[in-house]
Amino acid sequence: MRKVCAAILSAAICLAVSGAPAWASEHQSTL
C-alpha cells in the first residue's frame, strides 16, 4: 500500500509541477 501511495503522490506532484506554469501563463494573459 505504501508503494501505491508513493506512486499517487509522485503523479500528483508531477501534474502540479507541469500544470502550474501553464495555469500561471493563462492567468497572466487574461489579466
mmCIF entry with sequence, helices, sheets and N, C-alpha, C, O atoms, coordinates in Angstrom:
data_MODEL
# 
_entry.id   MODEL 
# 
_entity.id                         1 
_entity.type                       polymer 
_entity.pdbx_number_of_molecules   1 
# 
_entity_poly.entity_id                      1 
_entity_poly.type                           'polypeptide(L)' 
_entity_poly.nstd_linkage                   no 
_entity_poly.nstd_monomer                   no 
_entity_poly.pdbx_seq_one_letter_code       MRKVCAAILSAAICLAVSGAPAWASEHQSTL 
_entity_poly.pdbx_seq_one_letter_code_can   MRKVCAAILSAAICLAVSGAPAWASEHQSTL 
_entity_poly.pdbx_strand_id                 A 
# 
loop_
_entity_poly_seq.entity_id 
_entity_poly_seq.num 
_entity_poly_seq.mon_id 
_entity_poly_seq.hetero 
1 1  MET n 
1 2  ARG n 
1 3  LYS n 
1 4  VAL n 
1 5  CYS n 
1 6  ALA n 
1 7  ALA n 
1 8  ILE n 
1 9  LEU n 
1 10 SER n 
1 11 ALA n 
1 12 ALA n 
1 13 ILE n 
1 14 CYS n 
1 15 LEU n 
1 16 ALA n 
1 17 VAL n 
1 18 SER n 
1 19 GLY n 
1 20 ALA n 
1 21 PRO n 
1 22 ALA n 
1 23 TRP n 
1 24 ALA n 
1 25 SER n 
1 26 GLU n 
1 27 HIS n 
1 28 GLN n 
1 29 SER n 
1 30 THR n 
1 31 LEU n 
# 
_struct_asym.id          A 
_struct_asym.entity_id   1 
# 
_struct_conf.conf_type_id            HELX_P 
_struct_conf.id                      HELX_P1 
_struct_conf.pdbx_PDB_helix_id       AA1 
_struct_conf.beg_label_comp_id       ARG 
_struct_conf.beg_label_asym_id       A 
_struct_conf.beg_label_seq_id        2 
_struct_conf.pdbx_beg_PDB_ins_code   ? 
_struct_conf.end_label_comp_id       THR 
_struct_conf.end_label_asym_id       A 
_struct_conf.end_label_seq_id        30 
_struct_conf.pdbx_end_PDB_ins_code   ? 
_struct_conf.beg_auth_comp_id        ARG 
_struct_conf.beg_auth_asym_id        A 
_struct_conf.beg_auth_seq_id         2 
_struct_conf.end_auth_comp_id        THR 
_struct_conf.end_auth_asym_id        A 
_struct_conf.end_auth_seq_id         30 
_struct_conf.pdbx_PDB_helix_class    1 
_struct_conf.details                 ? 
_struct_conf.pdbx_PDB_helix_length   29 
# 
_struct_conf_type.id          HELX_P 
_struct_conf_type.criteria    ? 
_struct_conf_type.reference   ? 
# 
loop_
_atom_site.group_PDB 
_atom_site.id 
_atom_site.type_symbol 
_atom_site.label_atom_id 
_atom_site.label_alt_id 
_atom_site.label_comp_id 
_atom_site.label_asym_id 
_atom_site.label_entity_id 
_atom_site.label_seq_id 
_atom_site.pdbx_PDB_ins_code 
_atom_site.Cartn_x 
_atom_site.Cartn_y 
_atom_site.Cartn_z 
_atom_site.occupancy 
_atom_site.B_iso_or_equiv 
_atom_site.pdbx_formal_charge 
_atom_site.auth_seq_id 
_atom_site.auth_comp_id 
_atom_site.auth_asym_id 
_atom_site.auth_atom_id 
_atom_site.pdbx_PDB_model_num 
ATOM 1   N N  . MET A 1 1  ? 0.842  -1.210 0.000   1.00 0.00 ? 1  MET A N  1 
ATOM 2   C CA . MET A 1 1  ? 0.000  0.000  0.000   1.00 0.00 ? 1  MET A CA 1 
ATOM 3   C C  . MET A 1 1  ? 0.871  1.253  0.000   1.00 0.00 ? 1  MET A C  1 
ATOM 4   O O  . MET A 1 1  ? 0.511  2.265  -0.600  1.00 0.00 ? 1  MET A O  1 
ATOM 5   N N  . ARG A 1 2  ? 2.011  1.181  0.671   1.00 0.00 ? 2  ARG A N  1 
ATOM 6   C CA . ARG A 1 2  ? 2.882  2.362  0.745   1.00 0.00 ? 2  ARG A CA 1 
ATOM 7   C C  . ARG A 1 2  ? 3.399  2.730  -0.645  1.00 0.00 ? 2  ARG A C  1 
ATOM 8   O O  . ARG A 1 2  ? 3.527  3.908  -0.976  1.00 0.00 ? 2  ARG A O  1 
ATOM 9   N N  . LYS A 1 3  ? 3.699  1.699  -1.465  1.00 0.00 ? 3  LYS A N  1 
ATOM 10  C CA . LYS A 1 3  ? 4.171  1.979  -2.826  1.00 0.00 ? 3  LYS A CA 1 
ATOM 11  C C  . LYS A 1 3  ? 3.070  2.644  -3.639  1.00 0.00 ? 3  LYS A C  1 
ATOM 12  O O  . LYS A 1 3  ? 3.337  3.542  -4.438  1.00 0.00 ? 3  LYS A O  1 
ATOM 13  N N  . VAL A 1 4  ? 1.839  2.207  -3.436  1.00 0.00 ? 4  VAL A N  1 
ATOM 14  C CA . VAL A 1 4  ? 0.722  2.809  -4.172  1.00 0.00 ? 4  VAL A CA 1 
ATOM 15  C C  . VAL A 1 4  ? 0.567  4.266  -3.772  1.00 0.00 ? 4  VAL A C  1 
ATOM 16  O O  . VAL A 1 4  ? 0.375  5.133  -4.624  1.00 0.00 ? 4  VAL A O  1 
ATOM 17  N N  . CYS A 1 5  ? 0.650  4.534  -2.480  1.00 0.00 ? 5  CYS A N  1 
ATOM 18  C CA . CYS A 1 5  ? 0.534  5.927  -2.006  1.00 0.00 ? 5  CYS A CA 1 
ATOM 19  C C  . CYS A 1 5  ? 1.665  6.776  -2.575  1.00 0.00 ? 5  CYS A C  1 
ATOM 20  O O  . CYS A 1 5  ? 1.439  7.915  -2.983  1.00 0.00 ? 5  CYS A O  1 
ATOM 21  N N  . ALA A 1 6  ? 2.867  6.237  -2.606  1.00 0.00 ? 6  ALA A N  1 
ATOM 22  C CA . ALA A 1 6  ? 4.006  6.987  -3.135  1.00 0.00 ? 6  ALA A CA 1 
ATOM 23  C C  . ALA A 1 6  ? 3.817  7.265  -4.621  1.00 0.00 ? 6  ALA A C  1 
ATOM 24  O O  . ALA A 1 6  ? 4.145  8.354  -5.093  1.00 0.00 ? 6  ALA A O  1 
ATOM 25  N N  . ALA A 1 7  ? 3.295  6.300  -5.359  1.00 0.00 ? 7  ALA A N  1 
ATOM 26  C CA . ALA A 1 7  ? 3.082  6.488  -6.793  1.00 0.00 ? 7  ALA A CA 1 
ATOM 27  C C  . ALA A 1 7  ? 2.032  7.558  -7.038  1.00 0.00 ? 7  ALA A C  1 
ATOM 28  O O  . ALA A 1 7  ? 2.194  8.396  -7.924  1.00 0.00 ? 7  ALA A O  1 
ATOM 29  N N  . ILE A 1 8  ? 0.951  7.536  -6.254  1.00 0.00 ? 8  ILE A N  1 
ATOM 30  C CA . ILE A 1 8  ? -0.109 8.540  -6.406  1.00 0.00 ? 8  ILE A CA 1 
ATOM 31  C C  . ILE A 1 8  ? 0.431  9.921  -6.065  1.00 0.00 ? 8  ILE A C  1 
ATOM 32  O O  . ILE A 1 8  ? 0.145  10.893 -6.765  1.00 0.00 ? 8  ILE A O  1 
ATOM 33  N N  . LEU A 1 9  ? 1.207  10.011 -4.995  1.00 0.00 ? 9  LEU A N  1 
ATOM 34  C CA . LEU A 1 9  ? 1.771  11.304 -4.595  1.00 0.00 ? 9  LEU A CA 1 
ATOM 35  C C  . LEU A 1 9  ? 2.720  11.836 -5.660  1.00 0.00 ? 9  LEU A C  1 
ATOM 36  O O  . LEU A 1 9  ? 2.664  13.018 -5.998  1.00 0.00 ? 9  LEU A O  1 
ATOM 37  N N  . SER A 1 10 ? 3.584  10.988 -6.190  1.00 0.00 ? 10 SER A N  1 
ATOM 38  C CA . SER A 1 10 ? 4.540  11.438 -7.210  1.00 0.00 ? 10 SER A CA 1 
ATOM 39  C C  . SER A 1 10 ? 3.805  11.866 -8.472  1.00 0.00 ? 10 SER A C  1 
ATOM 40  O O  . SER A 1 10 ? 4.199  12.839 -9.116  1.00 0.00 ? 10 SER A O  1 
ATOM 41  N N  . ALA A 1 11 ? 2.742  11.154 -8.835  1.00 0.00 ? 11 ALA A N  1 
ATOM 42  C CA . ALA A 1 11 ? 1.968  11.534 -10.015 1.00 0.00 ? 11 ALA A CA 1 
ATOM 43  C C  . ALA A 1 11 ? 1.289  12.876 -9.790  1.00 0.00 ? 11 ALA A C  1 
ATOM 44  O O  . ALA A 1 11 ? 1.257  13.713 -10.692 1.00 0.00 ? 11 ALA A O  1 
ATOM 45  N N  . ALA A 1 12 ? 0.746  13.089 -8.596  1.00 0.00 ? 12 ALA A N  1 
ATOM 46  C CA . ALA A 1 12 ? 0.093  14.365 -8.292  1.00 0.00 ? 12 ALA A CA 1 
ATOM 47  C C  . ALA A 1 12 ? 1.103  15.504 -8.325  1.00 0.00 ? 12 ALA A C  1 
ATOM 48  O O  . ALA A 1 12 ? 0.798  16.589 -8.821  1.00 0.00 ? 12 ALA A O  1 
ATOM 49  N N  . ILE A 1 13 ? 2.300  15.268 -7.803  1.00 0.00 ? 13 ILE A N  1 
ATOM 50  C CA . ILE A 1 13 ? 3.336  16.310 -7.812  1.00 0.00 ? 13 ILE A CA 1 
ATOM 51  C C  . ILE A 1 13 ? 3.744  16.617 -9.248  1.00 0.00 ? 13 ILE A C  1 
ATOM 52  O O  . ILE A 1 13 ? 3.907  17.782 -9.612  1.00 0.00 ? 13 ILE A O  1 
ATOM 53  N N  . CYS A 1 14 ? 3.911  15.579 -10.065 1.00 0.00 ? 14 CYS A N  1 
ATOM 54  C CA . CYS A 1 14 ? 4.276  15.795 -11.471 1.00 0.00 ? 14 CYS A CA 1 
ATOM 55  C C  . CYS A 1 14 ? 3.193  16.600 -12.174 1.00 0.00 ? 14 CYS A C  1 
ATOM 56  O O  . CYS A 1 14 ? 3.506  17.517 -12.935 1.00 0.00 ? 14 CYS A O  1 
ATOM 57  N N  . LEU A 1 15 ? 1.929  16.277 -11.936 1.00 0.00 ? 15 LEU A N  1 
ATOM 58  C CA . LEU A 1 15 ? 0.837  17.025 -12.569 1.00 0.00 ? 15 LEU A CA 1 
ATOM 59  C C  . LEU A 1 15 ? 0.849  18.467 -12.107 1.00 0.00 ? 15 LEU A C  1 
ATOM 60  O O  . LEU A 1 15 ? 0.662  19.375 -12.917 1.00 0.00 ? 15 LEU A O  1 
ATOM 61  N N  . ALA A 1 16 ? 1.066  18.697 -10.824 1.00 0.00 ? 16 ALA A N  1 
ATOM 62  C CA . ALA A 1 16 ? 1.072  20.066 -10.300 1.00 0.00 ? 16 ALA A CA 1 
ATOM 63  C C  . ALA A 1 16 ? 2.236  20.858 -10.884 1.00 0.00 ? 16 ALA A C  1 
ATOM 64  O O  . ALA A 1 16 ? 2.074  22.016 -11.268 1.00 0.00 ? 16 ALA A O  1 
ATOM 65  N N  . VAL A 1 17 ? 3.412  20.231 -10.950 1.00 0.00 ? 17 VAL A N  1 
ATOM 66  C CA . VAL A 1 17 ? 4.594  20.939 -11.467 1.00 0.00 ? 17 VAL A CA 1 
ATOM 67  C C  . VAL A 1 17 ? 4.430  21.251 -12.948 1.00 0.00 ? 17 VAL A C  1 
ATOM 68  O O  . VAL A 1 17 ? 4.807  22.331 -13.401 1.00 0.00 ? 17 VAL A O  1 
ATOM 69  N N  . SER A 1 18 ? 3.870  20.310 -13.704 1.00 0.00 ? 18 SER A N  1 
ATOM 70  C CA . SER A 1 18 ? 3.727  20.530 -15.144 1.00 0.00 ? 18 SER A CA 1 
ATOM 71  C C  . SER A 1 18 ? 2.534  21.429 -15.453 1.00 0.00 ? 18 SER A C  1 
ATOM 72  O O  . SER A 1 18 ? 2.526  22.110 -16.478 1.00 0.00 ? 18 SER A O  1 
ATOM 73  N N  . GLY A 1 19 ? 1.535  21.440 -14.587 1.00 0.00 ? 19 GLY A N  1 
ATOM 74  C CA . GLY A 1 19 ? 0.336  22.232 -14.854 1.00 0.00 ? 19 GLY A CA 1 
ATOM 75  C C  . GLY A 1 19 ? 0.422  23.648 -14.320 1.00 0.00 ? 19 GLY A C  1 
ATOM 76  O O  . GLY A 1 19 ? -0.271 24.535 -14.819 1.00 0.00 ? 19 GLY A O  1 
ATOM 77  N N  . ALA A 1 20 ? 1.268  23.886 -13.300 1.00 0.00 ? 20 ALA A N  1 
ATOM 78  C CA . ALA A 1 20 ? 1.339  25.218 -12.694 1.00 0.00 ? 20 ALA A CA 1 
ATOM 79  C C  . ALA A 1 20 ? 1.797  26.291 -13.685 1.00 0.00 ? 20 ALA A C  1 
ATOM 80  O O  . ALA A 1 20 ? 1.147  27.334 -13.761 1.00 0.00 ? 20 ALA A O  1 
ATOM 81  N N  . PRO A 1 21 ? 2.880  26.097 -14.449 1.00 0.00 ? 21 PRO A N  1 
ATOM 82  C CA . PRO A 1 21 ? 3.321  27.141 -15.389 1.00 0.00 ? 21 PRO A CA 1 
ATOM 83  C C  . PRO A 1 21 ? 2.255  27.476 -16.421 1.00 0.00 ? 21 PRO A C  1 
ATOM 84  O O  . PRO A 1 21 ? 2.051  28.648 -16.738 1.00 0.00 ? 21 PRO A O  1 
ATOM 85  N N  . ALA A 1 22 ? 1.575  26.471 -16.947 1.00 0.00 ? 22 ALA A N  1 
ATOM 86  C CA . ALA A 1 22 ? 0.534  26.719 -17.948 1.00 0.00 ? 22 ALA A CA 1 
ATOM 87  C C  . ALA A 1 22 ? -0.617 27.501 -17.324 1.00 0.00 ? 22 ALA A C  1 
ATOM 88  O O  . ALA A 1 22 ? -1.154 28.421 -17.940 1.00 0.00 ? 22 ALA A O  1 
ATOM 89  N N  . TRP A 1 23 ? -0.998 27.131 -16.090 1.00 0.00 ? 23 TRP A N  1 
ATOM 90  C CA . TRP A 1 23 ? -2.083 27.832 -15.403 1.00 0.00 ? 23 TRP A CA 1 
ATOM 91  C C  . TRP A 1 23 ? -1.698 29.281 -15.142 1.00 0.00 ? 23 TRP A C  1 
ATOM 92  O O  . TRP A 1 23 ? -2.519 30.183 -15.310 1.00 0.00 ? 23 TRP A O  1 
ATOM 93  N N  . ALA A 1 24 ? -0.456 29.509 -14.733 1.00 0.00 ? 24 ALA A N  1 
ATOM 94  C CA . ALA A 1 24 ? 0.004  30.868 -14.439 1.00 0.00 ? 24 ALA A CA 1 
ATOM 95  C C  . ALA A 1 24 ? 0.052  31.702 -15.712 1.00 0.00 ? 24 ALA A C  1 
ATOM 96  O O  . ALA A 1 24 ? -0.362 32.862 -15.704 1.00 0.00 ? 24 ALA A O  1 
ATOM 97  N N  . SER A 1 25 ? 0.550  31.132 -16.805 1.00 0.00 ? 25 SER A N  1 
ATOM 98  C CA . SER A 1 25 ? 0.653  31.895 -18.054 1.00 0.00 ? 25 SER A CA 1 
ATOM 99  C C  . SER A 1 25 ? -0.738 32.217 -18.586 1.00 0.00 ? 25 SER A C  1 
ATOM 100 O O  . SER A 1 25 ? -0.951 33.290 -19.151 1.00 0.00 ? 25 SER A O  1 
ATOM 101 N N  . GLU A 1 26 ? -1.690 31.296 -18.411 1.00 0.00 ? 26 GLU A N  1 
ATOM 102 C CA . GLU A 1 26 ? -3.061 31.567 -18.855 1.00 0.00 ? 26 GLU A CA 1 
ATOM 103 C C  . GLU A 1 26 ? -3.642 32.739 -18.078 1.00 0.00 ? 26 GLU A C  1 
ATOM 104 O O  . GLU A 1 26 ? -4.285 33.610 -18.663 1.00 0.00 ? 26 GLU A O  1 
ATOM 105 N N  . HIS A 1 27 ? -3.427 32.772 -16.776 1.00 0.00 ? 27 HIS A N  1 
ATOM 106 C CA . HIS A 1 27 ? -3.975 33.855 -15.964 1.00 0.00 ? 27 HIS A CA 1 
ATOM 107 C C  . HIS A 1 27 ? -3.283 35.177 -16.264 1.00 0.00 ? 27 HIS A C  1 
ATOM 108 O O  . HIS A 1 27 ? -3.916 36.232 -16.228 1.00 0.00 ? 27 HIS A O  1 
ATOM 109 N N  . GLN A 1 28 ? -1.989 35.128 -16.558 1.00 0.00 ? 28 GLN A N  1 
ATOM 110 C CA . GLN A 1 28 ? -1.277 36.362 -16.894 1.00 0.00 ? 28 GLN A CA 1 
ATOM 111 C C  . GLN A 1 28 ? -1.799 36.922 -18.213 1.00 0.00 ? 28 GLN A C  1 
ATOM 112 O O  . GLN A 1 28 ? -1.921 38.138 -18.362 1.00 0.00 ? 28 GLN A O  1 
ATOM 113 N N  . SER A 1 29 ? -2.107 36.049 -19.171 1.00 0.00 ? 29 SER A N  1 
ATOM 114 C CA . SER A 1 29 ? -2.582 36.527 -20.468 1.00 0.00 ? 29 SER A CA 1 
ATOM 115 C C  . SER A 1 29 ? -3.983 37.111 -20.336 1.00 0.00 ? 29 SER A C  1 
ATOM 116 O O  . SER A 1 29 ? -4.323 38.060 -21.043 1.00 0.00 ? 29 SER A O  1 
ATOM 117 N N  . THR A 1 30 ? -4.807 36.555 -19.435 1.00 0.00 ? 30 THR A N  1 
ATOM 118 C CA . THR A 1 30 ? -6.166 37.079 -19.257 1.00 0.00 ? 30 THR A CA 1 
ATOM 119 C C  . THR A 1 30 ? -6.123 38.406 -18.507 1.00 0.00 ? 30 THR A C  1 
ATOM 120 O O  . THR A 1 30 ? -6.969 39.273 -18.726 1.00 0.00 ? 30 THR A O  1 
ATOM 121 N N  . LEU A 1 31 ? -5.133 38.567 -17.615 1.00 0.00 ? 31 LEU A N  1 
ATOM 122 C CA . LEU A 1 31 ? -5.006 39.832 -16.890 1.00 0.00 ? 31 LEU A CA 1 
ATOM 123 C C  . LEU A 1 31 ? -4.465 40.895 -17.840 1.00 0.00 ? 31 LEU A C  1 
ATOM 124 O O  . LEU A 1 31 ? -4.278 42.044 -17.440 1.00 0.00 ? 31 LEU A O  1 
# 
